[in-house]
């Protein structure tokens, strides 16, 4: 697995949904242990915009991949 997500990114549900919906998202990451409501919202938005969803084992691991000290339910790599 990766040590860190490469490129410019946004972290968290609101910022991720915003990036996906405005077309700047490239790749979507979601933690497997994220709340099902969060997963459903992100999945729906990603499918509408034909984006790949990559599942990460835990929110803690996704947070680490994003370079933050707390867990993250979702993150999106965005166009720069």
Protein Blocks (a to p, Z undefined) as FASTA:
>chain_A
ZZbdgdjddedjklmmmmmmnopafbdcddfkbcfklmmmmmmmmmmnopacdddfblkl
mmmmnopabdcfbdcdddZZ
